[in-house]
């Protein structure tokens, strides 16, 4: 069975952006493009929040981001996911300014997604907060997905033999 992978907005942003002059960002763009070529190994999903974020900004760039998401199934936003995200913020694990990031995490947990794929190291792929997020989610009855970058999600782990 394929691993379910929630595609957070930074993935399509790096995927579709013009090559950066910053060498680290350029490397992330290249890694993302290489990972995307093998996305068929996984069952991708996203949310309306990803679509909304992808639609923001420059119309040409937004069009490229939305085109990349065109065939990605969209998870429903439930009362449970909203409540869990609110708890992440109310407990002080994530700041109010990261409410959308809290929703990405909560949706992935509530929908039992295996992996949340992101380049957001501030509020998502951040080992300093993921332990607290995981403990709180378990207390609320949910398991958190693995949160990682495309660089960390490589190889055969998404193949049919899982």
FIDRENPA-543686 format. One line per field, with one value per atom (N, C-alpha, C): atom name; x, y, z. Coordinates in steps of 0.02 Angstrom, whole numbers, plus 50000, padded with zeros to 5 digits. Layout:
# FIDRENPA-543686
site = c(CA_...) $
X = c(X_...) $
Y = c(Y_...) $
Z = c(Z_...) $
This chain:
# FIDRENPA-543686
site = c(N_CA_C_N_CA_C_N_CA_C_N_CA_C_N_CA_C_N_CA_C_N_CA_C_N_CA_C_N_CA_C_N_CA_C_N_CA_C_N_CA_C_N_CA_C_N_CA_C_N_CA_C_N_CA_C_N_CA_C_N_CA_C_N_CA_C_N_CA_C_N_CA_C_N_CA_C_N_CA_C_N_CA_C_N_CA_C_N_CA_C_N_CA_C_N_CA_C_N_CA_C_N_CA_C_N_CA_C_N_CA_C_N_CA_C_N_CA_C_N_CA_C_N_CA_C_N_CA_C_N_CA_C_N_CA_C_N_CA_C_N_CA_C_N_CA_C_N_CA_C_N_CA_C_N_CA_C_N_CA_C_N_CA_C_N_CA_C_N_CA_C_N_CA_C_N_CA_C_N_CA_C_N_CA_C_N_CA_C_N_CA_C_N_CA_C_N_CA_C_N_CA_C_N_CA_C_N_CA_C_N_CA_C_N_CA_C_N_CA_C_N_CA_C_N_CA_C_N_CA_C_N_CA_C_N_CA_C_N_CA_C_N_CA_C_N_CA_C_N_CA_C_N_CA_C_N_CA_C_N_CA_C_N_CA_C_N_CA_C_N_CA_C_N_CA_C_N_CA_C_N_CA_C_N_CA_C_N_CA_C_N_CA_C_N_CA_C_N_CA_C_N_CA_C_N_CA_C_N_CA_C_N_CA_C_N_CA_C_N_CA_C_N_CA_C_N_CA_C_N_CA_C_N_CA_C_N_CA_C_N_CA_C_N_CA_C_N_CA_C_N_CA_C_N_CA_C_N_CA_C_N_CA_C_N_CA_C_N_CA_C_N_CA_C_N_CA_C_N_CA_C_N_CA_C_N_CA_C_N_CA_C_N_CA_C_N_CA_C_N_CA_C_N_CA_C_N_CA_C_N_CA_C_N_CA_C_N_CA_C_N_CA_C_N_CA_C_N_CA_C_N_CA_C_N_CA_C_N_CA_C_N_CA_C_N_CA_C_N_CA_C_N_CA_C_N_CA_C_N_CA_C_N_CA_C_N_CA_C_N_CA_C_N_CA_C_N_CA_C_N_CA_C_N_CA_C_N_CA_C_N_CA_C_N_CA_C_N_CA_C_N_CA_C_N_CA_C_N_CA_C_N_CA_C_N_CA_C_N_CA_C_N_CA_C_N_CA_C_N_CA_C_N_CA_C_N_CA_C_N_CA_C_N_CA_C_N_CA_C_N_CA_C_N_CA_C_N_CA_C_N_CA_C_N_CA_C) $
X = c(50041_50000_50044_50026_50065_50056_50111_50107_50068_50026_49989_50033_50043_50087_50047_50044_50012_50064_50047_50091_50075_50120_50112_50135_50114_50121_50194_50241_50311_50335_50306_50328_50311_50250_50233_50265_50280_50315_50385_50422_50489_50488_50438_50432_50425_50385_50366_50402_50442_50476_50532_50545_50603_50665_50719_50779_50804_50818_50841_50915_50934_51006_51038_50998_51022_51037_51098_51118_51080_51063_51025_50955_50923_50855_50856_50906_50912_50918_50957_50964_50896_50860_50794_50747_50751_50710_50726_50790_50810_50790_50799_50779_50704_50666_50593_50573_50604_50588_50604_50661_50679_50629_50610_50561_50495_50474_50410_50406_50463_50464_50445_50453_50438_50376_50336_50277_50227_50230_50184_50194_50249_50260_50214_50184_50146_50074_50031_49962_49961_49964_49968_49900_49903_49843_49864_49817_49829_49764_49758_49698_49679_49620_49599_49647_49678_49726_49787_49808_49864_49843_49783_49759_49755_49730_49723_49792_49840_49907_49940_49930_49960_49932_49870_49837_49859_49892_49914_49975_49983_50044_50038_50096_50101_50055_50013_49965_49998_50054_50088_50115_50147_50174_50117_50064_50006_49977_49974_49948_49990_50056_50100_50090_50085_50074_50008_49955_49889_49888_49923_49926_49960_50012_50046_50000_49953_49907_49844_49836_49774_49746_49788_49765_49774_49792_49804_49737_49715_49653_49657_49600_49596_49559_49591_49561_49509_49455_49403_49426_49402_49419_49362_49377_49327_49330_49278_49276_49333_49347_49401_49469_49481_49545_49551_49498_49499_49512_49480_49488_49560_49588_49657_49706_49697_49740_49735_49675_49664_49701_49700_49735_49810_49838_49910_49929_49886_49900_49885_49828_49809_49857_49888_49937_50006_50012_50075_50129_50112_50162_50177_50125_50132_50103_50133_50106_50043_50004_49943_49959_50017_50037_50047_50051_50060_49996_49938_49874_49864_49886_49879_49925_49986_50031_50000_49968_49934_49879_49844_49792_49822_49879_49912_49926_49956_49973_49911_49860_49799_49763_49758_49725_49761_49827_49865_49855_49851_49840_49769_49720_49650_49635_49665_49653_49701_49741_49787_49834_49861_49911_49977_50016_50080_50135_50137_50192_50164_50189_50176_50241_50240_50301_50304_50360_50366_50439_50449_50513_50509_50452_50442_50475_50535_50571_50557_50520_50506_50451_50396_50339_50320_50345_50323_50379_50429_50485_50535_50514_50554_50554_50610_50615_50603_50617_50608_50535_50488_50417_50378_50404_50366_50353_50398_50386_50325_50322_50265_50200_50204_50146_50122_50168_50150_50119_50147_50119_50048_50039_49972_49922_49944_49899_49879_49927_49911_49862_49872_49827_49755_49750_49686_49659_49698_49675_49700_49751_49777_49852_49874_49946_49968_50025_50052_50088_50084_50123_50197_50238_50308_50308_50344_50350_50422_50430_50497_50500_50559_50571_50576_50571_50581_50649_50699_50766_50765_50722_50718_50671_50628_50580_50602_50654_50681_50688_50705_50716_50652_50648_50593_50539_50542_50493_50422_50411_50343_50321_50360_50344_50289_50266_50209_50224_50287_50301_50295_50272_50264_50209) $
Y = c(49941_50000_50063_50111_50173_50215_50247_50294_50355_50381_50442_50501_50547_50604_50669_50709_50774_50824_50855_50904_50973_51000_51067_51118_51180_51231_51243_51238_51252_51203_51143_51094_51119_51140_51164_51231_51270_51333_51321_51275_51259_51223_51182_51144_51190_51242_51283_51350_51367_51432_51435_51496_51507_51493_51468_51451_51509_51494_51544_51559_51618_51636_51613_51598_51572_51498_51477_51408_51356_51372_51324_51317_51373_51371_51336_51349_51317_51241_51220_51148_51118_51154_51130_51125_51173_51171_51109_51095_51037_50972_50967_50907_50897_50951_50947_50923_50950_50928_50855_50832_50762_50718_50739_50701_50698_50754_50759_50710_50698_50651_50581_50566_50499_50500_50551_50558_50501_50467_50411_50354_50354_50303_50313_50372_50393_50410_50408_50432_50503_50552_50622_50648_50698_50735_50805_50850_50918_50941_51006_51033_51099_51123_51188_51243_51234_51284_51287_51230_51228_51263_51248_51282_51357_51379_51450_51484_51453_51481_51481_51428_51423_51475_51496_51545_51617_51627_51695_51717_51782_51811_51822_51823_51835_51787_51814_51770_51715_51730_51678_51622_51642_51592_51553_51587_51553_51503_51521_51475_51412_51420_51361_51316_51348_51308_51270_51305_51273_51218_51228_51176_51113_51122_51064_51025_51060_51029_51003_51013_50998_50929_50878_50809_50782_50825_50802_50805_50748_50748_50796_50827_50877_50846_50849_50823_50872_50845_50887_50916_50976_51010_50996_50956_50935_50978_50973_51007_50980_50915_50885_50915_50924_50953_51025_51063_51133_51136_51091_51090_51071_51022_51001_51057_51090_51146_51202_51216_51267_51249_51185_51161_51171_51158_51168_51241_51287_51358_51378_51357_51376_51351_51293_51265_51297_51343_51381_51344_51288_51251_51288_51314_51355_51424_51476_51544_51554_51604_51622_51634_51662_51677_51614_51556_51492_51451_51484_51448_51403_51425_51383_51322_51332_51275_51225_51251_51207_51167_51199_51164_51110_51124_51073_51011_51023_50968_50930_50968_50937_50897_50924_50888_50822_50825_50764_50713_50735_50688_50659_50702_50680_50632_50645_50603_50543_50534_50478_50473_50529_50532_50506_50473_50445_50497_50544_50592_50661_50712_50781_50806_50822_50843_50919_50947_51020_51042_51105_51137_51189_51192_51240_51213_51236_51213_51255_51308_51351_51322_51301_51276_51204_51175_51107_51056_51058_51010_51037_51038_51068_51020_50987_50937_50967_51031_51063_51067_51066_51070_51007_50965_50906_50857_50852_50808_50831_50896_50923_50916_50928_50920_50848_50801_50730_50708_50731_50713_50741_50803_50834_50798_50783_50748_50680_50642_50577_50584_50636_50648_50661_50690_50705_50646_50592_50532_50524_50561_50559_50543_50512_50501_50551_50582_50629_50592_50619_50589_50605_50572_50592_50659_50707_50772_50778_50786_50787_50826_50833_50866_50814_50835_50787_50753_50788_50759_50698_50700_50645_50589_50604_50555_50531_50491_50465_50390_50360_50288_50250_50190_50144_50145_50190_50186_50198_50223_50232_50178_50126_50075_50029_49988_49943_49890_49876_49821_49840_49899_49919_49880) $
Z = c(50000_50000_50000_49960_49956_50018_50039_50094_50071_50116_50101_50122_50075_50087_50077_50129_50127_50100_50046_50013_50041_50081_50109_50056_50064_50013_49991_50037_50018_49964_49962_49912_49842_49830_49763_49749_49801_49791_49765_49797_49775_49707_49697_49635_49574_49581_49523_49519_49569_49569_49518_49496_49453_49493_49461_49499_49541_49604_49651_49643_49663_49664_49729_49779_49843_49833_49848_49833_49873_49935_49976_49948_49934_49907_49838_49798_49732_49741_49790_49804_49825_49867_49888_49829_49784_49724_49682_49673_49633_49667_49732_49769_49763_49768_49762_49693_49641_49572_49562_49588_49582_49620_49680_49719_49681_49653_49618_49559_49526_49470_49492_49557_49584_49629_49623_49667_49659_49602_49591_49641_49677_49729_49789_49792_49851_49832_49880_49872_49900_49856_49877_49900_49943_49962_49985_49987_50011_50043_50054_50084_50050_50067_50041_50064_50122_50146_50101_50076_50028_49964_49940_49879_49889_49946_49960_49962_49997_50000_49931_49893_49826_49779_49790_49747_49762_49818_49837_49796_49791_49761_49687_49655_49583_49545_49501_49465_49423_49391_49352_49396_49451_49498_49530_49549_49578_49529_49466_49415_49409_49413_49410_49472_49530_49592_49589_49569_49566_49513_49458_49406_49433_49474_49503_49550_49581_49629_49597_49533_49497_49510_49510_49518_49588_49636_49704_49742_49771_49809_49869_49883_49937_49996_50055_50116_50142_50169_50198_50265_50279_50341_50391_50441_50489_50552_50591_50656_50700_50695_50735_50718_50653_50632_50657_50650_50674_50749_50786_50859_50878_50844_50858_50843_50786_50768_50820_50842_50893_50957_50975_51035_51028_50970_50960_50974_50954_50964_51037_51062_51131_51183_51170_51217_51210_51163_51155_51117_51086_51047_50982_50952_50891_50905_50877_50888_50846_50864_50826_50753_50740_50671_50629_50662_50627_50627_50629_50632_50571_50512_50453_50458_50484_50494_50543_50595_50642_50607_50561_50523_50478_50446_50405_50448_50506_50551_50574_50594_50620_50566_50506_50452_50436_50434_50421_50475_50538_50593_50592_50585_50587_50529_50471_50413_50409_50461_50467_50407_50388_50334_50362_50321_50344_50350_50302_50298_50281_50315_50296_50266_50202_50166_50162_50183_50188_50186_50169_50178_50234_50268_50323_50386_50400_50459_50520_50512_50569_50613_50582_50622_50606_50554_50536_50543_50500_50505_50556_50619_50672_50731_50741_50794_50863_50872_50937_50958_50909_50927_50911_50867_50846_50903_50950_51007_51047_51060_51097_51057_50992_50948_50951_50946_50947_51012_51069_51134_51142_51121_51126_51080_51020_50973_51001_51029_51058_51116_51157_51213_51188_51128_51098_51056_51052_51017_50945_50926_50857_50857_50803_50792_50740_50752_50703_50647_50587_50533_50542_50504_50500_50463_50489_50456_50432_50366_50338_50272_50246_50183_50127_50064_50009_50012_50037_50043_50089_50140_50187_50164_50116_50092_50022_50022_49959_49964_49909_49908_49895_49923_49909_49961_50010_50064_50043_49983_49959_49911_49904_49855_49878_49832_49845_49897_49913_49959_50032_50048_50118_50152) $
